């Protein structure tokens, strides 16, 4: 059993639990610098294996005005880190024989029988193309989707809009396609998407604080989001809520980026993926499903958001480590979020990296200097 050392850096309130003094000091110093430089107000970094946490750094302020310190059980909006969880739900249904990734969406959602391309010709999109961002589906303007109450309402609007490019011909990050895949989950399973995730993932993985709709107790632990203006951090609202409260259930579950979670919860999810679909003796997904969804599906298509990557089903996949991904092995997979969050899973080094911060205006949250510096502090180069 691994004995964890505990330390406190009082300057910025950073607490750390680590297995090695050298690892601890490196990651602590890196987090302290990001906070003191005003890049972030605070946050949590976790490095672990399939067995659990190797080191955690937790510090800074969750709320600058109230001077509330970040705590290990604080809640973060994880944004697009929701997408891999949505992909896992689809893979679960494939395991159960309910669908195939090469099924046309129209096989399960009749509204897509009327889907047209840009010239008005009939078009077909597959579930796999939705999960690899190669579907060509159009986005629904934010002012139109803000008032929608269900995924069913959303997909009817998506299906009524022409494709923006031929399916499979290019990669273009697409929110509509991920939400469409979630609607397929509802129809095929006969369960609301929220309930399907709760039953098959959140309950067995003990992700008790992962939700689209935080309750009042969870809201008390929500970390405030900030943007940097004139050299200082200013509080900013969550853009996807459309003016509604996070607790308001009168909005559809955004499978593309609507989840809130904690370091413990998402760490359990990462441990499951690193463990080939197994977690603490429980089989959540098959090893074959994990391997397929984290294998390159976009082939030679040029993809974003940082160089050297491709995409699997719901996951970014490192093809050629470089820049912000230089510390990871080829074949590593993960996903980031709009407010700077990130999870990387490295099957070669058998470790995962989890970053939870709430910074709204990184020019490229996937390629931010903060993310790169903290990753470099947490991971050593592969020998």
C-alpha positions in Angstrom: 0.0 0.0 0.0 1.4 3.4 -1.1 1.9 5.9 1.7 1.0 9.4 0.7 3.0 12.4 2.0 1.1 15.7 2.6 2.4 19.2 2.3 1.0 22.7 2.3 2.3 25.7 0.4 0.8 28.5 2.4 1.7 31.3 -0.1 -1.1 30.2 -2.4 -2.9 27.6 -0.3 -1.8 24.6 -2.4 -2.2 21.2 -0.8 -0.5 18.2 -2.2 -0.6 14.4 -1.7 2.4 12.8 -3.5 4.5 9.6 -3.6 7.8 11.4 -4.2 9.3 14.6 -2.8 10.8 15.6 -6.2 7.5 15.1 -8.0 5.7 17.0 -5.3 8.0 20.0 -5.4 7.9 20.2 -9.3 4.2 20.1 -9.5 3.6 22.4 -6.5 6.0 25.0 -7.9 4.3 24.9 -11.3 0.8 25.4 -9.9 2.0 28.1 -7.6 3.6 30.0 -10.5 0.4 29.8 -12.6 -1.6 31.2 -9.7 0.9 33.9 -8.8 1.2 35.0 -12.4 -2.6 35.4 -12.6 -3.1 32.8 -15.2 -5.6 31.0 -13.0 -7.3 31.7 -9.7 -6.8 28.1 -8.6 -7.4 24.5 -9.6 -6.6 20.8 -9.2 -4.1 18.6 -10.9 -4.1 14.9 -10.5 -1.7 12.3 -11.9 -2.7 8.6 -11.4 -2.8 5.1 -12.6 -5.5 2.5 -13.1 -5.2 1.7 -9.4 -5.7 5.3 -8.1 -4.1 8.7 -7.5 -0.3 9.0 -7.5 -0.2 12.7 -6.8 -2.7 15.6 -6.4 -2.1 19.3 -6.2 -5.1 21.3 -5.1 -4.9 25.0 -4.4 -5.6 28.7 -5.1 -9.0 30.3 -4.8 -12.3 28.9 -5.9 -13.8 32.4 -5.4 -11.6 35.4 -5.4 -14.2 37.8 -4.0 -15.1 35.5 -1.1 -11.5 34.3 -0.7 -12.7 30.7 -0.7 -9.9 28.2 -1.1 -10.1 25.4 -3.7 -11.0 22.1 -2.0 -10.5 18.6 -3.3 -14.3 18.0 -3.7 -15.0 21.3 -5.5 -17.2 21.1 -8.6 -16.0 22.3 -12.0 -17.8 22.7 -15.3 -15.9 20.2 -17.4 -17.4 21.3 -20.7 -16.3 19.2 -23.7 -14.8 16.6 -21.4 -18.4 15.4 -21.4 -18.0 14.2 -25.0 -15.9 11.0 -24.1 -18.6 10.0 -21.6 -21.2 10.4 -24.4 -19.1 8.2 -26.6 -18.8 5.6 -23.9 -22.6 5.4 -23.7 -22.8 4.7 -27.4 -20.1 2.0 -27.1 -22.1 0.4 -24.3 -25.1 0.0 -26.5 -22.9 -1.5 -29.3 -21.7 -4.1 -26.7 -25.3 -4.9 -25.9 -26.0 -5.5 -29.6 -28.4 -2.6 -29.8 -26.6 -0.6 -32.5 -23.4 -0.5 -34.6 -21.1 2.5 -35.1 -21.5 2.3 -38.9 -25.3 2.4 -38.6 -26.9 5.4 -40.3 -28.3 7.9 -37.8 -31.6 7.6 -39.7 -31.9 4.0 -38.8 -32.6 5.1 -35.2 -33.8 8.7 -35.7 -36.4 8.9 -38.4 -36.1 12.7 -38.8 -32.7 12.1 -40.4 -34.4 10.3 -43.3 -35.0 13.8 -44.7 -31.4 14.9 -44.2 -30.0 16.8 -47.3 -26.6 17.9 -48.4 -25.8 21.5 -49.4 -27.2 20.9 -52.9 -30.5 19.5 -51.6 -29.7 15.8 -52.3 -30.5 13.0 -49.8 -27.6 12.4 -47.4 -26.6 9.8 -44.9 -24.6 10.2 -41.7 -23.3 7.4 -39.5 -23.1 7.3 -35.7 -19.4 6.8 -36.0 -19.0 9.9 -38.1 -20.9 11.9 -35.4 -18.5 10.7 -32.7 -15.4 11.4 -34.8 -16.5 14.9 -35.9 -16.6 14.0 -39.6 -20.4 14.0 -40.0 -20.8 17.4 -41.8 -23.9 18.1 -39.7 -24.8 21.8 -39.2 -24.7 23.5 -35.9 -27.9 25.0 -34.5 -27.5 28.7 -33.7 -27.2 29.4 -30.0 -30.1 31.7 -29.9 -32.3 29.0 -31.3 -31.1 26.1 -29.2 -31.0 28.0 -25.9 -34.7 27.5 -25.2 -34.8 23.8 -26.2 -35.9 21.4 -23.5 -34.9 18.0 -24.9 -32.4 16.3 -27.2 -35.4 15.2 -29.4 -36.2 18.9 -30.0 -32.6 19.6 -30.9 -32.1 16.7 -33.3 -35.2 17.7 -35.2 -33.6 21.0 -35.8 -30.2 19.5 -36.8 -31.9 17.1 -39.3 -33.7 20.0 -40.9 -30.5 21.9 -41.8 -28.3 21.0 -44.8 -24.9 19.4 -44.3 -21.9 21.7 -44.5 -19.7 19.1 -46.2 -19.9 15.5 -47.4 -19.8 13.1 -44.5 -16.4 11.6 -44.0 -14.6 14.0 -46.3 -13.1 16.3 -43.6 -12.9 16.9 -39.8 -14.7 19.7 -38.2 -15.5 19.9 -34.5 -19.2 19.6 -34.2 -21.5 20.0 -31.2 -24.6 18.9 -33.0 -23.1 15.6 -34.0 -22.3 14.6 -30.4 -25.8 15.6 -29.2 -27.2 13.6 -32.0 -25.3 10.5 -30.8 -26.8 11.1 -27.4 -30.3 11.2 -28.8 -29.6 7.8 -30.5 -28.7 6.5 -27.0 -32.1 7.6 -25.7 -34.1 6.1 -28.5 -32.2 2.8 -28.6 -32.0 2.3 -24.9 -35.5 3.6 -24.1 -34.1 5.7 -21.3 -33.5 9.4 -20.9 -29.8 10.2 -21.6 -29.3 11.4 -18.1 -30.7 8.1 -16.6 -28.6 6.0 -19.0 -25.4 7.7 -17.9 -26.4 7.4 -14.2 -27.2 3.7 -14.5 -24.3 2.5 -16.6 -21.5 4.9 -15.6 -22.0 7.3 -12.7 -23.4 4.8 -10.2 -21.0 1.9 -10.9 -18.0 4.4 -11.0 -19.1 6.1 -7.8 -19.3 9.5 -9.7 -21.7 11.0 -7.1 -21.0 14.6 -8.1 -21.1 14.3 -11.9 -24.3 15.8 -13.2 -25.9 18.1 -15.8 -28.0 19.7 -13.1 -26.1 20.4 -9.9 -28.2 20.7 -6.7 -27.9 23.5 -4.2 -25.4 21.6 -2.1 -23.2 21.0 -5.1 -23.6 24.6 -6.3 -22.0 25.7 -3.0 -18.8 23.8 -4.1 -18.8 25.2 -7.7 -15.6 27.0 -8.6 -16.1 30.4 -10.1 -15.1 30.9 -13.7 -12.8 33.8 -14.6 -11.4 35.6 -17.6 -8.3 37.9 -17.7 -9.0 41.6 -18.3 -6.3 44.3 -18.0 -4.0 41.9 -16.2 -6.4 40.7 -13.5 -9.0 37.9 -13.3 -12.6 38.9 -13.5 -15.6 36.6 -12.8 -17.5 35.5 -15.9 -20.8 33.4 -16.3 -20.9 30.0 -17.9 -21.8 30.7 -21.5 -23.7 27.5 -22.2 -26.5 28.1 -19.7 -28.2 30.8 -21.8 -29.0 32.9 -18.8 -30.5 30.0 -16.8 -29.3 28.7 -13.5 -27.2 25.6 -13.4 -29.8 24.0 -11.2 -32.6 24.6 -13.8 -33.7 21.4 -15.4 -35.7 23.2 -18.1 -32.8 22.8 -20.6 -31.7 19.7 -22.5 -28.7 17.7 -21.2 -25.9 19.0 -23.4 -24.1 15.7 -24.2 -21.5 17.8 -26.0 -20.4 19.8 -22.9 -22.9 20.1 -20.1 -21.5 18.1 -17.3 -20.2 19.3 -14.0 -17.8 17.0 -12.1 -15.0 16.7 -9.5 -11.4 15.5 -9.5 -12.4 12.3 -7.7 -15.3 11.6 -10.1 -13.5 12.2 -13.3 -10.4 10.5 -11.9 -12.5 7.3 -11.5 -13.6 7.6 -15.1 -10.0 8.0 -16.2 -8.9 5.0 -14.1 -11.6 2.9 -15.8 -10.4 3.9 -19.3 -6.8 3.3 -18.3 -7.8 -0.1 -16.9 -9.3 -1.1 -20.3 -12.9 -0.7 -19.1 -12.5 -2.2 -15.7 -12.6 -0.3 -12.4 -12.1 -1.8 -8.9 -13.1 -5.3 -10.1 -16.2 -4.1 -12.0 -16.4 -4.3 -15.8 -17.9 -1.0 -17.1 -16.9 -1.4 -20.8 -15.2 -4.2 -22.7 -11.5 -3.9 -23.4 -12.3 -4.1 -27.1 -14.7 -1.1 -26.8 -12.0 1.0 -25.1 -9.4 0.0 -27.7 -11.7 0.8 -30.7 -13.0 4.1 -29.5 -9.5 5.3 -28.6 -8.0 4.2 -31.9 -7.6 6.6 -34.8 -10.8 6.8 -36.8 -10.1 10.0 -38.8 -7.1 8.4 -40.6 -5.3 11.1 -42.6 -7.9 13.9 -42.1 -6.4 17.1 -40.8 -7.8 17.7 -37.3 -7.5 20.3 -34.5 -6.9 21.7 -32.0 -3.2 21.2 -31.6 -0.7 19.6 -34.0 0.0 15.9 -34.1 -3.5 14.7 -33.2 -6.3 12.7 -34.8 -9.6 11.6 -33.4 -11.2 8.3 -32.3 -14.8 8.0 -31.3 -15.3 10.8 -28.8 -11.6 11.1 -28.0 -8.7 13.1 -29.2 -5.8 10.7 -30.0 -2.1 11.7 -30.0 -0.5 10.6 -33.3 2.8 12.3 -33.0 3.6 13.8 -29.6 4.7 17.5 -29.8 4.1 20.8 -28.2 1.5 20.6 -25.5 1.3 16.8 -25.9 5.1 16.2 -26.0 5.1 14.5 -22.6 2.7 11.8 -23.7 3.2 8.7 -25.8 1.8 8.1 -29.3 -1.6 6.5 -28.8 -2.5 8.6 -25.7 -6.0 9.8 -25.7 -8.0 12.5 -23.9 -10.2 15.6 -24.2 -10.2 19.2 -23.0 -12.8 21.7 -22.1 -13.6 25.3 -23.0 -12.6 26.6 -19.6 -9.2 25.0 -19.6 -9.9 21.6 -18.2 -8.1 18.5 -19.6 -7.7 14.8 -19.2 -5.0 12.8 -20.9 -4.7 9.0 -20.6 -1.4 7.4 -21.6 -1.6 3.6 -22.0 2.2 3.3 -22.6 3.2 5.1 -19.4 0.1 3.7 -17.7 -0.8 7.1 -16.2 -3.5 9.7 -16.5 -3.3 13.5 -16.2 -6.3 15.5 -15.0 -6.4 19.3 -14.9 -9.4 21.2 -13.5 -9.4 25.0 -13.8 -12.0 27.6 -14.8 -10.4 30.1 -17.1 -12.8 31.2 -19.8 -10.5 33.1 -22.2 -7.5 31.1 -23.0 -6.8 31.8 -26.7 -6.7 28.0 -27.3 -7.7 26.1 -24.1 -6.3 22.9 -25.7 -2.9 24.5 -26.4 -2.7 26.9 -23.4 0.7 27.6 -21.8 -0.9 26.8 -18.4 -1.8 23.3 -19.6 1.6 22.6 -21.1 3.5 23.8 -18.1 1.5 21.8 -15.6 1.8 18.7 -17.9 5.5 19.1 -18.1 5.8 19.4 -14.4 3.7 16.3 -13.8 5.2 14.0 -16.4 8.8 13.2 -17.2 9.9 12.6 -20.8 9.8 9.0 -22.0 13.2 7.4 -21.9 
